[in-house]
Amino acid sequence: MKVVILCGGQGTRLREETQTTPKPLLSVGGRPLLWHIMKLYGHYGFRDFVLCLGYRGQMIREYFLNYKAMTTDFTIHMGRRNEIVFHNEVHEDDFSVTLADTGEHSMTGSRVKQIEHFIDSDTFMVTYGDGLSDIHLPDLLSFHQGHGRIATVTSVKTVSRFGIIETNPDGTVMHFNEKPKMHQLISAGFFVFNREVFNYLSADPACVLESGPMQDLVADAQLMSYFHPGFFYAMDTYQEYLHLNELWNQGDTPWTVWKKPYLKSFPS
C-alpha cells in the first residue's frame, strides 16, 4: 500500500526558514520533519512512499540520494574505482521512496491526481509533510475498510490560539479561558482513499483537495471521519517550529511511536 506525502508547498507562514529549505526538510531534533512522518508509517509496516515534490523539490531529491552517506559510516576508495563501502545499515533500508515532481505552484488536489499512475492498489494513504501525530494507523485503516466509502479523513480536537472572553452587555468579563480546547473538530490529514477518489480530482494546478473534491465527496456521502484523541501537531509557523524542537529537547515526543514496543501484527 502506497503512502503519498504532500511535500510541495511553499510554507509561506514559515518564511524565516523556508526561504532556503522546504518545510518537510526543516529539522526537528536533528532530523527532517519528513523523516519523522515516514518513521511513523514505517513503524506500522507502511514503507512504500510517494513524495509529491514542488517548491525546492531538488533539495528533497538530494536528501534521499545522499541519505545513506549522510547517516552511516563509510570508506571511500579514491581514484579510478571511486568505490564506497558502507559499514552499517540504516533502519530505513527497507523503505521505497518515489520522488515525483508535481509542479512548484500546484495545489494539493492536483498533486495527488498527478501521481495516480504510481498507485497500484485499491487503497492508499495520503498525508501532509508538516504534521506529527501518534495516530494508530492500523486502526485508521480498519475503520476505512469497515465503512466501505471512498474516503476517510482523520479529525482531531484543537486548542484555540487565543484566549476566549465572554462578557455581559456592559462589558464586564464573565469568563476568561486561556487557549481552551475547542468543541469543533479539524482535519489532521492522515487520509485513506480508495482509487475512486481520483474521479474527484483534476491535474489542473488550481485543484485543491480540501475544497471542491472534499465537498463533492461529502455531497455524495463518500467521506467519513476517523477521530484521533491523541497527539497531533502541525508545524505551520516559526513558533510551532521552535515548539516542536523544545518538545524534542525535553524528551516529550509522543509522536515517536517507533521507539516504543508495538505488539500488534503489521498490516498485510
Beta strands, then each sheet from edge to edge (+ up, - down):
strand 1: 2-7
strand 2: 27-28
strand 3: 31-32
strand 4: 48-53
strand 5: 74-77
strand 6: 83-86
strand 7: 96-101
strand 8: 123-128
strand 9: 131-133
strand 10: 151-159
strand 11: 164-167
strand 12: 173-177
strand 13: 181-194
strand 14: 223-227
strand 15: 232-234
sheet 1: 7+ 4+ 1+ 8+ 13- 10+ 14+
sheet 2: 2+ 3-
sheet 3: 5+ 6-
sheet 4: 9+ 15-
sheet 5: 11+ 12-
end
